[in-house]
């Protein structure tokens, strides 16, 4: 299973269990997030601790989802970015756009 959903009260955590998150997984991931947001989820955390690499299409799926959830009054936060993934966020300056935490548990606490 590439994506595992977990709930802590009204907060949804999506664990991305992919070492290399690329175009192949990006479309499925974007659809998953779209459905969750349309179902009324307002607090989503994407846990990327297992991902050593994400490409631009996967990053794009995150950006589109962030815009959509914020337009509906919610927020999407990231957790567990490995050094190479964090480098991509720094290069693209997306670290300024997303709230990033070391661990998903920290991101849960930030919603409270």
Secondary structure, DSSP 8 states (H G I E B T S, - for coil): --EEEEEETTEEEEEE--SEE-HHHHHHHHHHHHHHHHTT--EEEEE-TT-SEE-HHHHHHHHHHHHHHHHTT-EEEEE---HHHHHHHHHTTGGGTSEEESSHHHHHHHH-
